[in-house]
Amino acid sequence: MPMQQLLRMGRGAVIPLDTKESDELWILAAGHPIARGEITIQGDRLCITVTEPADVHEFNAAA
């Protein structure tokens, strides 16, 4: 999701995810991988926990 779209979203907006809580995901900045992470739930909040730095070669192999 582009940052501009994210910034236009208001309180209570929903961002659909096609992943489960236990799935690993890529954290991207300007389309480039910067870290790996996982979705966690803390109370009533959905969080992304950074688990490791990104490996660009692994990201490119997955694409």
PDBQT receptor file of N, H, CA, C and O in Angstrom, charges set to zero:
ATOM      1  N   MET A   1       0.847  -1.162   0.000  1.00  0.00    +0.000 N 
ATOM      2  CA  MET A   1       0.000   0.000   0.000  1.00  0.00    +0.000 C 
ATOM      3  C   MET A   1       0.901   1.236   0.000  1.00  0.00    +0.000 C 
ATOM      4  O   MET A   1       1.800   1.345   0.834  1.00  0.00    +0.000 OA
ATOM      5  N   PRO A   2       0.671   2.146  -0.909  1.00  0.00    +0.000 N 
ATOM      6  CA  PRO A   2       1.473   3.366  -0.941  1.00  0.00    +0.000 C 
ATOM      7  C   PRO A   2       1.259   4.215   0.320  1.00  0.00    +0.000 C 
ATOM      8  O   PRO A   2       0.158   4.255   0.869  1.00  0.00    +0.000 OA
ATOM      9  N   MET A   3       2.312   4.885   0.768  1.00  0.00    +0.000 N 
ATOM     10  H   MET A   3       3.206   4.853   0.323  1.00  0.00    +0.000 HD
ATOM     11  CA  MET A   3       2.251   5.702   1.984  1.00  0.00    +0.000 C 
ATOM     12  C   MET A   3       1.171   6.775   1.879  1.00  0.00    +0.000 C 
ATOM     13  O   MET A   3       0.487   7.047   2.866  1.00  0.00    +0.000 OA
ATOM     14  N   GLN A   4       0.998   7.392   0.707  1.00  0.00    +0.000 N 
ATOM     15  H   GLN A   4       1.554   7.172  -0.095  1.00  0.00    +0.000 HD
ATOM     16  CA  GLN A   4      -0.034   8.431   0.546  1.00  0.00    +0.000 C 
ATOM     17  C   GLN A   4      -1.423   7.880   0.861  1.00  0.00    +0.000 C 
ATOM     18  O   GLN A   4      -2.226   8.549   1.513  1.00  0.00    +0.000 OA
ATOM     19  N   GLN A   5      -1.703   6.674   0.404  1.00  0.00    +0.000 N 
ATOM     20  H   GLN A   5      -1.052   6.130  -0.125  1.00  0.00    +0.000 HD
ATOM     21  CA  GLN A   5      -2.999   6.054   0.667  1.00  0.00    +0.000 C 
ATOM     22  C   GLN A   5      -3.157   5.786   2.157  1.00  0.00    +0.000 C 
ATOM     23  O   GLN A   5      -4.230   6.005   2.720  1.00  0.00    +0.000 OA
ATOM     24  N   LEU A   6      -2.100   5.317   2.791  1.00  0.00    +0.000 N 
ATOM     25  H   LEU A   6      -1.228   5.140   2.333  1.00  0.00    +0.000 HD
ATOM     26  CA  LEU A   6      -2.128   5.053   4.226  1.00  0.00    +0.000 C 
ATOM     27  C   LEU A   6      -2.391   6.341   5.007  1.00  0.00    +0.000 C 
ATOM     28  O   LEU A   6      -3.182   6.344   5.949  1.00  0.00    +0.000 OA
ATOM     29  N   LEU A   7      -1.736   7.426   4.621  1.00  0.00    +0.000 N 
ATOM     30  H   LEU A   7      -1.093   7.424   3.855  1.00  0.00    +0.000 HD
ATOM     31  CA  LEU A   7      -1.903   8.695   5.325  1.00  0.00    +0.000 C 
ATOM     32  C   LEU A   7      -3.301   9.286   5.162  1.00  0.00    +0.000 C 
ATOM     33  O   LEU A   7      -3.754  10.037   6.026  1.00  0.00    +0.000 OA
ATOM     34  N   ARG A   8      -3.988   8.961   4.071  1.00  0.00    +0.000 N 
ATOM     35  H   ARG A   8      -3.619   8.351   3.369  1.00  0.00    +0.000 HD
ATOM     36  CA  ARG A   8      -5.350   9.466   3.852  1.00  0.00    +0.000 C 
ATOM     37  C   ARG A   8      -6.401   8.693   4.645  1.00  0.00    +0.000 C 
ATOM     38  O   ARG A   8      -7.538   9.147   4.776  1.00  0.00    +0.000 OA
ATOM     39  N   MET A   9      -6.030   7.542   5.167  1.00  0.00    +0.000 N 
ATOM     40  H   MET A   9      -5.107   7.174   5.061  1.00  0.00    +0.000 HD
ATOM     41  CA  MET A   9      -6.990   6.722   5.895  1.00  0.00    +0.000 C 
ATOM     42  C   MET A   9      -7.312   7.362   7.241  1.00  0.00    +0.000 C 
ATOM     43  O   MET A   9      -6.441   7.930   7.900  1.00  0.00    +0.000 OA
ATOM     44  N   GLY A  10      -8.547   7.261   7.623  1.00  0.00    +0.000 N 
ATOM     45  H   GLY A  10      -9.254   6.800   7.088  1.00  0.00    +0.000 HD
ATOM     46  CA  GLY A  10      -8.966   7.828   8.898  1.00  0.00    +0.000 C 
ATOM     47  C   GLY A  10      -9.039   6.780   9.988  1.00  0.00    +0.000 C 
ATOM     48  O   GLY A  10      -8.828   5.590   9.756  1.00  0.00    +0.000 OA
ATOM     49  N   ARG A  11      -9.342   7.254  11.177  1.00  0.00    +0.000 N 
ATOM     50  H   ARG A  11      -9.514   8.221  11.366  1.00  0.00    +0.000 HD
ATOM     51  CA  ARG A  11      -9.497   6.357  12.321  1.00  0.00    +0.000 C 
ATOM     52  C   ARG A  11     -10.567   5.316  12.013  1.00  0.00    +0.000 C 
ATOM     53  O   ARG A  11     -11.636   5.634  11.492  1.00  0.00    +0.000 OA
ATOM     54  N   GLY A  12     -10.258   4.079  12.342  1.00  0.00    +0.000 N 
ATOM     55  H   GLY A  12      -9.389   3.821  12.765  1.00  0.00    +0.000 HD
ATOM     56  CA  GLY A  12     -11.210   2.996  12.132  1.00  0.00    +0.000 C 
ATOM     57  C   GLY A  12     -11.141   2.374  10.747  1.00  0.00    +0.000 C 
ATOM     58  O   GLY A  12     -11.878   1.433  10.454  1.00  0.00    +0.000 OA
ATOM     59  N   ALA A  13     -10.262   2.888   9.892  1.00  0.00    +0.000 N 
ATOM     60  H   ALA A  13      -9.663   3.652  10.130  1.00  0.00    +0.000 HD
ATOM     61  CA  ALA A  13     -10.126   2.314   8.553  1.00  0.00    +0.000 C 
ATOM     62  C   ALA A  13      -9.595   0.886   8.667  1.00  0.00    +0.000 C 
ATOM     63  O   ALA A  13      -8.851   0.558   9.591  1.00  0.00    +0.000 OA
ATOM     64  N   VAL A  14      -9.983   0.060   7.731  1.00  0.00    +0.000 N 
ATOM     65  H   VAL A  14     -10.588   0.326   6.981  1.00  0.00    +0.000 HD
ATOM     66  CA  VAL A  14      -9.579  -1.348   7.740  1.00  0.00    +0.000 C 
ATOM     67  C   VAL A  14      -8.644  -1.606   6.570  1.00  0.00    +0.000 C 
ATOM     68  O   VAL A  14      -8.944  -1.251   5.430  1.00  0.00    +0.000 OA
ATOM     69  N   ILE A  15      -7.510  -2.226   6.863  1.00  0.00    +0.000 N 
ATOM     70  H   ILE A  15      -7.267  -2.514   7.789  1.00  0.00    +0.000 HD
ATOM     71  CA  ILE A  15      -6.561  -2.637   5.830  1.00  0.00    +0.000 C 
ATOM     72  C   ILE A  15      -6.628  -4.157   5.753  1.00  0.00    +0.000 C 
ATOM     73  O   ILE A  15      -6.164  -4.839   6.667  1.00  0.00    +0.000 OA
ATOM     74  N   PRO A  16      -7.197  -4.698   4.682  1.00  0.00    +0.000 N 
ATOM     75  CA  PRO A  16      -7.303  -6.156   4.587  1.00  0.00    +0.000 C 
ATOM     76  C   PRO A  16      -5.930  -6.797   4.390  1.00  0.00    +0.000 C 
ATOM     77  O   PRO A  16      -5.106  -6.305   3.618  1.00  0.00    +0.000 OA
ATOM     78  N   LEU A  17      -5.704  -7.877   5.084  1.00  0.00    +0.000 N 
ATOM     79  H   LEU A  17      -6.373  -8.276   5.711  1.00  0.00    +0.000 HD
ATOM     80  CA  LEU A  17      -4.458  -8.629   4.965  1.00  0.00    +0.000 C 
ATOM     81  C   LEU A  17      -4.778 -10.033   4.486  1.00  0.00    +0.000 C 
ATOM     82  O   LEU A  17      -5.795 -10.610   4.872  1.00  0.00    +0.000 OA
ATOM     83  N   ASP A  18      -3.914 -10.581   3.648  1.00  0.00    +0.000 N 
ATOM     84  H   ASP A  18      -3.088 -10.113   3.335  1.00  0.00    +0.000 HD
ATOM     85  CA  ASP A  18      -4.125 -11.952   3.179  1.00  0.00    +0.000 C 
ATOM     86  C   ASP A  18      -3.146 -12.895   3.871  1.00  0.00    +0.000 C 
ATOM     87  O   ASP A  18      -2.506 -13.732   3.234  1.00  0.00    +0.000 OA
ATOM     88  N   THR A  19      -3.049 -12.740   5.181  1.00  0.00    +0.000 N 
ATOM     89  H   THR A  19      -3.569 -12.060   5.698  1.00  0.00    +0.000 HD
ATOM     90  CA  THR A  19      -2.123 -13.546   5.971  1.00  0.00    +0.000 C 
ATOM     91  C   THR A  19      -2.743 -13.867   7.324  1.00  0.00    +0.000 C 
ATOM     92  O   THR A  19      -3.700 -13.222   7.753  1.00  0.00    +0.000 OA
ATOM     93  N   LYS A  20      -2.186 -14.869   7.986  1.00  0.00    +0.000 N 
ATOM     94  H   LYS A  20      -1.408 -15.393   7.638  1.00  0.00    +0.000 HD
ATOM     95  CA  LYS A  20      -2.643 -15.244   9.319  1.00  0.00    +0.000 C 
ATOM     96  C   LYS A  20      -1.685 -14.679  10.359  1.00  0.00    +0.000 C 
ATOM     97  O   LYS A  20      -0.613 -14.178  10.020  1.00  0.00    +0.000 OA
ATOM     98  N   GLU A  21      -2.072 -14.762  11.608  1.00  0.00    +0.000 N 
ATOM     99  H   GLU A  21      -2.943 -15.169  11.883  1.00  0.00    +0.000 HD
ATOM    100  CA  GLU A  21      -1.255 -14.218  12.693  1.00  0.00    +0.000 C 
ATOM    101  C   GLU A  21       0.134 -14.835  12.731  1.00  0.00    +0.000 C 
ATOM    102  O   GLU A  21       1.096 -14.139  13.056  1.00  0.00    +0.000 OA
ATOM    103  N   SER A  22       0.270 -16.100  12.413  1.00  0.00    +0.000 N 
ATOM    104  H   SER A  22      -0.512 -16.665  12.149  1.00  0.00    +0.000 HD
ATOM    105  CA  SER A  22       1.558 -16.787  12.543  1.00  0.00    +0.000 C 
ATOM    106  C   SER A  22       2.438 -16.677  11.293  1.00  0.00    +0.000 C 
ATOM    107  O   SER A  22       3.570 -17.161  11.308  1.00  0.00    +0.000 OA
ATOM    108  N   ASP A  23       1.956 -16.060  10.221  1.00  0.00    +0.000 N 
ATOM    109  H   ASP A  23       1.037 -15.666  10.208  1.00  0.00    +0.000 HD
ATOM    110  CA  ASP A  23       2.720 -15.965   8.975  1.00  0.00    +0.000 C 
ATOM    111  C   ASP A  23       3.806 -14.898   9.053  1.00  0.00    +0.000 C 
ATOM    112  O   ASP A  23       3.606 -13.844   9.656  1.00  0.00    +0.000 OA
ATOM    113  N   GLU A  24       4.966 -15.177   8.437  1.00  0.00    +0.000 N 
ATOM    114  H   GLU A  24       5.128 -16.033   7.947  1.00  0.00    +0.000 HD
ATOM    115  CA  GLU A  24       6.010 -14.164   8.300  1.00  0.00    +0.000 C 
ATOM    116  C   GLU A  24       5.672 -13.268   7.118  1.00  0.00    +0.000 C 
ATOM    117  O   GLU A  24       4.998 -13.687   6.177  1.00  0.00    +0.000 OA
ATOM    118  N   LEU A  25       6.150 -12.029   7.178  1.00  0.00    +0.000 N 
ATOM    119  H   LEU A  25       6.698 -11.688   7.943  1.00  0.00    +0.000 HD
ATOM    120  CA  LEU A  25       5.898 -11.116   6.074  1.00  0.00    +0.000 C 
ATOM    121  C   LEU A  25       7.120 -10.245   5.824  1.00  0.00    +0.000 C 
ATOM    122  O   LEU A  25       8.013 -10.148   6.667  1.00  0.00    +0.000 OA
ATOM    123  N   TRP A  26       7.148  -9.616   4.659  1.00  0.00    +0.000 N 
ATOM    124  H   TRP A  26       6.423  -9.694   3.975  1.00  0.00    +0.000 HD
ATOM    125  CA  TRP A  26       8.210  -8.680   4.298  1.00  0.00    +0.000 C 
ATOM    126  C   TRP A  26       7.758  -7.285   4.680  1.00  0.00    +0.000 C 
ATOM    127  O   TRP A  26       6.594  -6.933   4.487  1.00  0.00    +0.000 OA
ATOM    128  N   ILE A  27       8.663  -6.490   5.219  1.00  0.00    +0.000 N 
ATOM    129  H   ILE A  27       9.608  -6.776   5.376  1.00  0.00    +0.000 HD
ATOM    130  CA  ILE A  27       8.398  -5.087   5.498  1.00  0.00    +0.000 C 
ATOM    131  C   ILE A  27       9.166  -4.307   4.442  1.00  0.00    +0.000 C 
ATOM    132  O   ILE A  27      10.391  -4.393   4.355  1.00  0.00    +0.000 OA
ATOM    133  N   LEU A  28       8.416  -3.532   3.626  1.00  0.00    +0.000 N 
ATOM    134  H   LEU A  28       7.421  -3.462   3.696  1.00  0.00    +0.000 HD
ATOM    135  CA  LEU A  28       9.009  -2.825   2.505  1.00  0.00    +0.000 C 
ATOM    136  C   LEU A  28       8.984  -1.319   2.733  1.00  0.00    +0.000 C 
ATOM    137  O   LEU A  28       8.086  -0.798   3.395  1.00  0.00    +0.000 OA
ATOM    138  N   ALA A  29       9.967  -0.627   2.184  1.00  0.00    +0.000 N 
ATOM    139  H   ALA A  29      10.697  -1.050   1.647  1.00  0.00    +0.000 HD
ATOM    140  CA  ALA A  29       9.998   0.832   2.146  1.00  0.00    +0.000 C 
ATOM    141  C   ALA A  29      10.306   1.205   0.702  1.00  0.00    +0.000 C 
ATOM    142  O   ALA A  29      11.347   0.833   0.161  1.00  0.00    +0.000 OA
ATOM    143  N   ALA A  30       9.393   1.942   0.087  1.00  0.00    +0.000 N 
ATOM    144  H   ALA A  30       8.547   2.244   0.526  1.00  0.00    +0.000 HD
ATOM    145  CA  ALA A  30       9.541   2.331  -1.323  1.00  0.00    +0.000 C 
ATOM    146  C   ALA A  30       9.770   1.114  -2.207  1.00  0.00    +0.000 C 
ATOM    147  O   ALA A  30      10.537   1.176  -3.167  1.00  0.00    +0.000 OA
ATOM    148  N   GLY A  31       9.102  -0.002  -1.881  1.00  0.00    +0.000 N 
ATOM    149  H   GLY A  31       8.479  -0.053  -1.101  1.00  0.00    +0.000 HD
ATOM    150  CA  GLY A  31       9.198  -1.213  -2.681  1.00  0.00    +0.000 C 
ATOM    151  C   GLY A  31      10.431  -2.056  -2.446  1.00  0.00    +0.000 C 
ATOM    152  O   GLY A  31      10.610  -3.079  -3.106  1.00  0.00    +0.000 OA
ATOM    153  N   HIS A  32      11.283  -1.654  -1.524  1.00  0.00    +0.000 N 
ATOM    154  H   HIS A  32      11.137  -0.823  -0.988  1.00  0.00    +0.000 HD
ATOM    155  CA  HIS A  32      12.511  -2.394  -1.235  1.00  0.00    +0.000 C 
ATOM    156  C   HIS A  32      12.407  -3.069   0.128  1.00  0.00    +0.000 C 
ATOM    157  O   HIS A  32      11.946  -2.446   1.083  1.00  0.00    +0.000 OA
ATOM    158  N   PRO A  33      12.821  -4.318   0.239  1.00  0.00    +0.000 N 
ATOM    159  CA  PRO A  33      12.732  -5.017   1.520  1.00  0.00    +0.000 C 
ATOM    160  C   PRO A  33      13.708  -4.435   2.541  1.00  0.00    +0.000 C 
ATOM    161  O   PRO A  33      14.885  -4.230   2.244  1.00  0.00    +0.000 OA
ATOM    162  N   ILE A  34      13.203  -4.173   3.746  1.00  0.00    +0.000 N 
ATOM    163  H   ILE A  34      12.247  -4.339   3.987  1.00  0.00    +0.000 HD
ATOM    164  CA  ILE A  34      14.080  -3.669   4.805  1.00  0.00    +0.000 C 
ATOM    165  C   ILE A  34      14.129  -4.613   6.002  1.00  0.00    +0.000 C 
ATOM    166  O   ILE A  34      15.085  -4.583   6.778  1.00  0.00    +0.000 OA
ATOM    167  N   ALA A  35      13.092  -5.459   6.158  1.00  0.00    +0.000 N 
ATOM    168  H   ALA A  35      12.316  -5.483   5.528  1.00  0.00    +0.000 HD
ATOM    169  CA  ALA A  35      13.068  -6.372   7.300  1.00  0.00    +0.000 C 
ATOM    170  C   ALA A  35      12.041  -7.468   7.063  1.00  0.00    +0.000 C 
ATOM    171  O   ALA A  35      11.207  -7.378   6.162  1.00  0.00    +0.000 OA
ATOM    172  N   ARG A  36      12.119  -8.505   7.892  1.00  0.00    +0.000 N 
ATOM    173  H   ARG A  36      12.796  -8.578   8.625  1.00  0.00    +0.000 HD
ATOM    174  CA  ARG A  36      11.094  -9.549   7.976  1.00  0.00    +0.000 C 
ATOM    175  C   ARG A  36      10.360  -9.331   9.280  1.00  0.00    +0.000 C 
ATOM    176  O   ARG A  36      10.923  -8.791  10.232  1.00  0.00    +0.000 OA
ATOM    177  N   GLY A  37       9.125  -9.741   9.328  1.00  0.00    +0.000 N 
ATOM    178  H   GLY A  37       8.668 -10.179   8.554  1.00  0.00    +0.000 HD
ATOM    179  CA  GLY A  37       8.358  -9.563  10.542  1.00  0.00    +0.000 C 
ATOM    180  C   GLY A  37       7.235 -10.573  10.634  1.00  0.00    +0.000 C 
ATOM    181  O   GLY A  37       7.057 -11.419   9.757  1.00  0.00    +0.000 OA
ATOM    182  N   GLU A  38       6.480 -10.463  11.718  1.00  0.00    +0.000 N 
ATOM    183  H   GLU A  38       6.624  -9.776  12.429  1.00  0.00    +0.000 HD
ATOM    184  CA  GLU A  38       5.316 -11.328  11.890  1.00  0.00    +0.000 C 
ATOM    185  C   GLU A  38       4.199 -10.524  12.535  1.00  0.00    +0.000 C 
ATOM    186  O   GLU A  38       4.440  -9.570  13.274  1.00  0.00    +0.000 OA
ATOM    187  N   ILE A  39       2.992 -10.928  12.242  1.00  0.00    +0.000 N 
ATOM    188  H   ILE A  39       2.797 -11.704  11.642  1.00  0.00    +0.000 HD
ATOM    189  CA  ILE A  39       1.822 -10.267  12.813  1.00  0.00    +0.000 C 
ATOM    190  C   ILE A  39       1.613 -10.798  14.216  1.00  0.00    +0.000 C 
ATOM    191  O   ILE A  39       1.642 -12.008  14.443  1.00  0.00    +0.000 OA
ATOM    192  N   THR A  40       1.403  -9.901  15.148  1.00  0.00    +0.000 N 
ATOM    193  H   THR A  40       1.379  -8.919  14.964  1.00  0.00    +0.000 HD
ATOM    194  CA  THR A  40       1.072 -10.290  16.517  1.00  0.00    +0.000 C 
ATOM    195  C   THR A  40      -0.149  -9.493  16.954  1.00  0.00    +0.000 C 
ATOM    196  O   THR A  40      -0.431  -8.424  16.413  1.00  0.00    +0.000 OA
ATOM    197  N   ILE A  41      -0.861 -10.014  17.925  1.00  0.00    +0.000 N 
ATOM    198  H   ILE A  41      -0.632 -10.882  18.365  1.00  0.00    +0.000 HD
ATOM    199  CA  ILE A  41      -2.016  -9.322  18.483  1.00  0.00    +0.000 C 
ATOM    200  C   ILE A  41      -1.729  -9.060  19.946  1.00  0.00    +0.000 C 
ATOM    201  O   ILE A  41      -1.452  -9.979  20.716  1.00  0.00    +0.000 OA
ATOM    202  N   GLN A  42      -1.801  -7.792  20.317  1.00  0.00    +0.000 N 
ATOM    203  H   GLN A  42      -2.026  -7.046  19.692  1.00  0.00    +0.000 HD
ATOM    204  CA  GLN A  42      -1.564  -7.382  21.700  1.00  0.00    +0.000 C 
ATOM    205  C   GLN A  42      -2.809  -6.659  22.189  1.00  0.00    +0.000 C 
ATOM    206  O   GLN A  42      -3.053  -5.507  21.832  1.00  0.00    +0.000 OA
ATOM    207  N   GLY A  43      -3.593  -7.349  23.008  1.00  0.00    +0.000 N 
ATOM    208  H   GLY A  43      -3.395  -8.286  23.298  1.00  0.00    +0.000 HD
ATOM    209  CA  GLY A  43      -4.863  -6.774  23.450  1.00  0.00    +0.000 C 
ATOM    210  C   GLY A  43      -5.793  -6.641  22.260  1.00  0.00    +0.000 C 
ATOM    211  O   GLY A  43      -6.111  -7.631  21.600  1.00  0.00    +0.000 OA
ATOM    212  N   ASP A  44      -6.230  -5.423  21.984  1.00  0.00    +0.000 N 
ATOM    213  H   ASP A  44      -5.973  -4.619  22.520  1.00  0.00    +0.000 HD
ATOM    214  CA  ASP A  44      -7.112  -5.198  20.837  1.00  0.00    +0.000 C 
ATOM    215  C   ASP A  44      -6.364  -4.578  19.654  1.00  0.00    +0.000 C 
ATOM    216  O   ASP A  44      -6.984  -4.040  18.736  1.00  0.00    +0.000 OA
ATOM    217  N   ARG A  45      -5.038  -4.654  19.680  1.00  0.00    +0.000 N 
ATOM    218  H   ARG A  45      -4.535  -5.091  20.425  1.00  0.00    +0.000 HD
ATOM    219  CA  ARG A  45      -4.218  -4.057  18.614  1.00  0.00    +0.000 C 
ATOM    220  C   ARG A  45      -3.525  -5.125  17.778  1.00  0.00    +0.000 C 
ATOM    221  O   ARG A  45      -3.044  -6.133  18.294  1.00  0.00    +0.000 OA
ATOM    222  N   LEU A  46      -3.490  -4.877  16.491  1.00  0.00    +0.000 N 
ATOM    223  H   LEU A  46      -3.881  -4.058  16.071  1.00  0.00    +0.000 HD
ATOM    224  CA  LEU A  46      -2.758  -5.709  15.554  1.00  0.00    +0.000 C 
ATOM    225  C   LEU A  46      -1.399  -5.056  15.356  1.00  0.00    +0.000 C 
ATOM    226  O   LEU A  46      -1.333  -3.866  15.046  1.00  0.00    +0.000 OA
ATOM    227  N   CYS A  47      -0.321  -5.798  15.525  1.00  0.00    +0.000 N 
ATOM    228  H   CYS A  47      -0.374  -6.764  15.777  1.00  0.00    +0.000 HD
ATOM    229  CA  CYS A  47       1.032  -5.246  15.471  1.00  0.00    +0.000 C 
ATOM    230  C   CYS A  47       1.886  -6.050  14.496  1.00  0.00    +0.000 C 
ATOM    231  O   CYS A  47       1.607  -7.213  14.208  1.00  0.00    +0.000 OA
ATOM    232  N   ILE A  48       2.922  -5.404  14.002  1.00  0.00    +0.000 N 
ATOM    233  H   ILE A  48       3.149  -4.459  14.236  1.00  0.00    +0.000 HD
ATOM    234  CA  ILE A  48       3.942  -6.086  13.219  1.00  0.00    +0.000 C 
ATOM    235  C   ILE A  48       5.217  -6.087  14.052  1.00  0.00    +0.000 C 
ATOM    236  O   ILE A  48       5.723  -5.024  14.412  1.00  0.00    +0.000 OA
ATOM    237  N   THR A  49       5.734  -7.259  14.359  1.00  0.00    +0.000 N 
ATOM    238  H   THR A  49       5.323  -8.123  14.067  1.00  0.00    +0.000 HD
ATOM    239  CA  THR A  49       6.965  -7.388  15.120  1.00  0.00    +0.000 C 
ATOM    240  C   THR A  49       8.106  -7.684  14.152  1.00  0.00    +0.000 C 
ATOM    241  O   THR A  49       8.045  -8.662  13.407  1.00  0.00    +0.000 OA
ATOM    242  N   VAL A  50       9.141  -6.853  14.156  1.00  0.00    +0.000 N 
ATOM    243  H   VAL A  50       9.189  -6.058  14.762  1.00  0.00    +0.000 HD
ATOM    244  CA  VAL A  50      10.298  -7.070  13.298  1.00  0.00    +0.000 C 
ATOM    245  C   VAL A  50      11.101  -8.235  13.883  1.00  0.00    +0.000 C 
ATOM    246  O   VAL A  50      11.456  -8.234  15.061  1.00  0.00    +0.000 OA
ATOM    247  N   THR A  51      11.379  -9.232  13.030  1.00  0.00    +0.000 N 
ATOM    248  H   THR A  51      11.090  -9.233  12.072  1.00  0.00    +0.000 HD
ATOM    249  CA  THR A  51      12.078 -10.422  13.504  1.00  0.00    +0.000 C 
ATOM    250  C   THR A  51      13.519 -10.510  13.013  1.00  0.00    +0.000 C 
ATOM    251  O   THR A  51      14.361 -11.112  13.679  1.00  0.00    +0.000 OA
ATOM    252  N   GLU A  52      13.814  -9.916  11.853  1.00  0.00    +0.000 N 
ATOM    253  H   GLU A  52      13.130  -9.427  11.312  1.00  0.00    +0.000 HD
ATOM    254  CA  GLU A  52      15.171  -9.963  11.319  1.00  0.00    +0.000 C 
ATOM    255  C   GLU A  52      15.322  -8.948  10.188  1.00  0.00    +0.000 C 
ATOM    256  O   GLU A  52      14.329  -8.528   9.596  1.00  0.00    +0.000 OA
ATOM    257  N   PRO A  53      16.563  -8.552   9.884  1.00  0.00    +0.000 N 
ATOM    258  CA  PRO A  53      16.785  -7.678   8.732  1.00  0.00    +0.000 C 
ATOM    259  C   PRO A  53      16.464  -8.423   7.442  1.00  0.00    +0.000 C 
ATOM    260  O   PRO A  53      16.513  -9.652   7.392  1.00  0.00    +0.000 OA
ATOM    261  N   ALA A  54      16.140  -7.675   6.419  1.00  0.00    +0.000 N 
ATOM    262  H   ALA A  54      16.099  -6.677   6.460  1.00  0.00    +0.000 HD
ATOM    263  CA  ALA A  54      15.797  -8.299   5.140  1.00  0.00    +0.000 C 
ATOM    264  C   ALA A  54      17.028  -8.836   4.432  1.00  0.00    +0.000 C 
ATOM    265  O   ALA A  54      18.112  -8.258   4.510  1.00  0.00    +0.000 OA
ATOM    266  N   ASP A  55      16.845  -9.940   3.749  1.00  0.00    +0.000 N 
ATOM    267  H   ASP A  55      15.965 -10.410   3.685  1.00  0.00    +0.000 HD
ATOM    268  CA  ASP A  55      17.864 -10.502   2.860  1.00  0.00    +0.000 C 
ATOM    269  C   ASP A  55      17.344 -10.265   1.437  1.00  0.00    +0.000 C 
ATOM    270  O   ASP A  55      16.413 -10.937   0.994  1.00  0.00    +0.000 OA
ATOM    271  N   VAL A  56      17.941  -9.322   0.735  1.00  0.00    +0.000 N 
ATOM    272  H   VAL A  56      18.697  -8.776   1.095  1.00  0.00    +0.000 HD
ATOM    273  CA  VAL A  56      17.454  -8.933  -0.597  1.00  0.00    +0.000 C 
ATOM    274  C   VAL A  56      17.441 -10.126  -1.553  1.00  0.00    +0.000 C 
ATOM    275  O   VAL A  56      16.536 -10.247  -2.379  1.00  0.00    +0.000 OA
ATOM    276  N   HIS A  57      18.416 -10.988  -1.449  1.00  0.00    +0.000 N 
ATOM    277  H   HIS A  57      19.152 -10.889  -0.779  1.00  0.00    +0.000 HD
ATOM    278  CA  HIS A  57      18.478 -12.160  -2.339  1.00  0.00    +0.000 C 
ATOM    279  C   HIS A  57      17.298 -13.099  -2.073  1.00  0.00    +0.000 C 
ATOM    280  O   HIS A  57      16.719 -13.650  -3.010  1.00  0.00    +0.000 OA
ATOM    281  N   GLU A  58      16.948 -13.279  -0.818  1.00  0.00    +0.000 N 
ATOM    282  H   GLU A  58      17.418 -12.832  -0.057  1.00  0.00    +0.000 HD
ATOM    283  CA  GLU A  58      15.791 -14.122  -0.470  1.00  0.00    +0.000 C 
ATOM    284  C   GLU A  58      14.502 -13.483  -0.973  1.00  0.00    +0.000 C 
ATOM    285  O   GLU A  58      13.619 -14.173  -1.482  1.00  0.00    +0.000 OA
ATOM    286  N   PHE A  59      14.395 -12.162  -0.831  1.00  0.00    +0.000 N 
ATOM    287  H   PHE A  59      15.112 -11.601  -0.417  1.00  0.00    +0.000 HD
ATOM    288  CA  PHE A  59      13.203 -11.447  -1.315  1.00  0.00    +0.000 C 
ATOM    289  C   PHE A  59      13.051 -11.609  -2.826  1.00  0.00    +0.000 C 
ATOM    290  O   PHE A  59      11.958 -11.892  -3.318  1.00  0.00    +0.000 OA
ATOM    291  N   ASN A  60      14.142 -11.431  -3.554  1.00  0.00    +0.000 N 
ATOM    292  H   ASN A  60      15.029 -11.202  -3.155  1.00  0.00    +0.000 HD
ATOM    293  CA  ASN A  60      14.096 -11.561  -5.020  1.00  0.00    +0.000 C 
ATOM    294  C   ASN A  60      13.770 -12.984  -5.444  1.00  0.00    +0.000 C 
ATOM    295  O   ASN A  60      13.082 -13.185  -6.445  1.00  0.00    +0.000 OA
ATOM    296  N   ALA A  61      14.249 -13.974  -4.704  1.00  0.00    +0.000 N 
ATOM    297  H   ALA A  61      14.807 -13.812  -3.891  1.00  0.00    +0.000 HD
ATOM    298  CA  ALA A  61      13.968 -15.375  -5.029  1.00  0.00    +0.000 C 
ATOM    299  C   ALA A  61      12.496 -15.706  -4.809  1.00  0.00    +0.000 C 
ATOM    300  O   ALA A  61      11.937 -16.550  -5.509  1.00  0.00    +0.000 OA
ATOM    301  N   ALA A  62      11.865 -15.043  -3.835  1.00  0.00    +0.000 N 
ATOM    302  H   ALA A  62      12.320 -14.357  -3.266  1.00  0.00    +0.000 HD
ATOM    303  CA  ALA A  62      10.453 -15.304  -3.531  1.00  0.00    +0.000 C 
ATOM    304  C   ALA A  62       9.525 -14.643  -4.533  1.00  0.00    +0.000 C 
ATOM    305  O   ALA A  62       8.366 -15.037  -4.658  1.00  0.00    +0.000 OA
ATOM    306  N   ALA A  63      10.013 -13.657  -5.240  1.00  0.00    +0.000 N 
ATOM    307  H   ALA A  63      10.955 -13.337  -5.140  1.00  0.00    +0.000 HD
ATOM    308  CA  ALA A  63       9.155 -12.905  -6.187  1.00  0.00    +0.000 C 
ATOM    309  C   ALA A  63       8.906 -13.617  -7.464  1.00  0.00    +0.000 C 
ATOM    310  O   ALA A  63       8.208 -13.098  -8.335  1.00  0.00    +0.000 OA
TER     311      ALA A  63
